[in-house]
Amino acid sequence: FFDNEKTLINWTKDLEDFSIKTGKGSRTKDGTQYSGDWENGLWHGQGTLTTENGTRFTGGFKEGNFHGDVFLRYDGEETSTKFKFINGERIE
């Protein structure tokens, strides 16, 4: 889910037909699911992004990108790793 620039590969750009514009909800696309807060059709607030292989990113989102503290947990693992983001860019 990260390109070489450490940014989230964002699939929220094609959500014009998605019924949840603002509020809480879930959306699955190509085996990846986002559940959490939405604003104007984008991930915004607290949520969880779960990939097809079970990897989970839980934490803050802003305008469709990771923002703030985000915890990465691989499927089957007990522990998670904390990352910090600003507008989709990983800073630590």
C-alpha positions as CSV (number, residue, x, y, z in Angstrom):
1,F,0.0,0.0,0.0
2,F,3.0,2.3,-0.1
3,D,4.7,3.5,-3.2
4,N,8.4,4.5,-3.2
5,E,7.7,7.9,-1.7
6,K,6.2,6.3,1.5
7,T,2.7,7.6,0.7
8,L,-0.5,5.6,0.8
9,I,-1.7,4.4,-2.6
10,N,-5.1,6.0,-2.4
11,W,-8.1,4.2,-3.9
12,T,-10.6,6.7,-2.6
13,K,-10.5,8.8,-5.8
14,D,-13.2,6.6,-7.4
15,L,-15.8,6.8,-4.7
16,E,-18.2,9.3,-6.4
17,D,-20.9,6.6,-6.6
18,F,-20.4,5.5,-2.9
19,S,-23.4,6.2,-0.7
20,I,-21.5,7.1,2.5
21,K,-20.3,10.7,2.1
22,T,-20.0,11.7,5.8
23,G,-20.4,9.5,8.9
24,K,-19.3,6.0,9.8
25,G,-19.3,3.1,7.4
26,S,-17.3,0.4,5.5
27,R,-16.3,0.0,1.9
28,T,-14.5,-3.0,0.3
29,K,-12.6,-2.8,-3.0
30,D,-10.4,-5.4,-4.6
31,G,-10.3,-7.4,-1.3
32,T,-9.3,-4.3,0.8
33,Q,-11.7,-2.9,3.3
34,Y,-11.9,0.4,5.1
35,S,-14.1,0.7,8.1
36,G,-14.4,3.9,10.1
37,D,-15.1,7.6,9.7
38,W,-15.8,9.3,6.4
39,E,-16.0,13.0,5.4
40,N,-17.0,14.1,1.9
41,G,-16.6,10.6,0.6
42,L,-13.0,10.2,1.9
43,W,-11.5,8.4,4.9
44,H,-11.3,11.0,7.6
45,G,-11.1,10.5,11.3
46,Q,-10.5,7.1,13.0
47,G,-10.6,3.9,11.0
48,T,-9.1,0.5,10.1
49,L,-7.8,-0.4,6.6
50,T,-7.6,-4.2,6.2
51,T,-5.8,-5.7,3.2
52,E,-6.8,-8.9,1.4
53,N,-3.9,-10.7,3.1
54,G,-5.2,-9.6,6.6
55,T,-2.7,-6.8,7.3
56,R,-4.4,-4.1,9.3
57,F,-3.7,-0.4,9.5
58,T,-5.6,1.2,12.4
59,G,-5.5,4.9,13.4
60,G,-6.0,8.3,12.0
61,F,-7.0,9.3,8.5
62,K,-7.3,12.7,6.9
63,E,-8.9,13.4,3.5
64,G,-8.3,9.9,2.3
65,N,-4.7,9.4,3.6
66,F,-3.1,8.2,6.8
67,H,-2.7,11.0,9.3
68,G,-1.3,10.9,12.8
69,D,-0.6,7.7,14.6
70,V,-1.2,4.5,12.6
71,F,-0.6,1.0,13.9
72,L,0.4,-1.7,11.4
73,R,-0.4,-5.3,12.4
74,Y,0.3,-8.3,10.1
75,D,-2.3,-11.1,10.0
76,G,-1.5,-13.7,12.7
77,E,0.8,-11.5,14.7
78,E,0.1,-10.4,18.3
79,T,2.0,-7.1,18.2
80,S,1.7,-4.0,16.0
81,T,4.1,-1.4,14.9
82,K,3.4,2.4,15.3
83,F,4.0,4.8,12.5
84,K,3.4,8.6,12.3
85,F,2.0,10.2,9.2
86,I,1.2,13.8,8.1
87,N,-1.2,14.0,5.2
88,G,-0.2,10.5,3.9
89,E,3.5,10.9,4.2
90,R,5.3,8.7,6.8
91,I,7.5,10.8,9.0
92,E,8.7,8.1,11.4
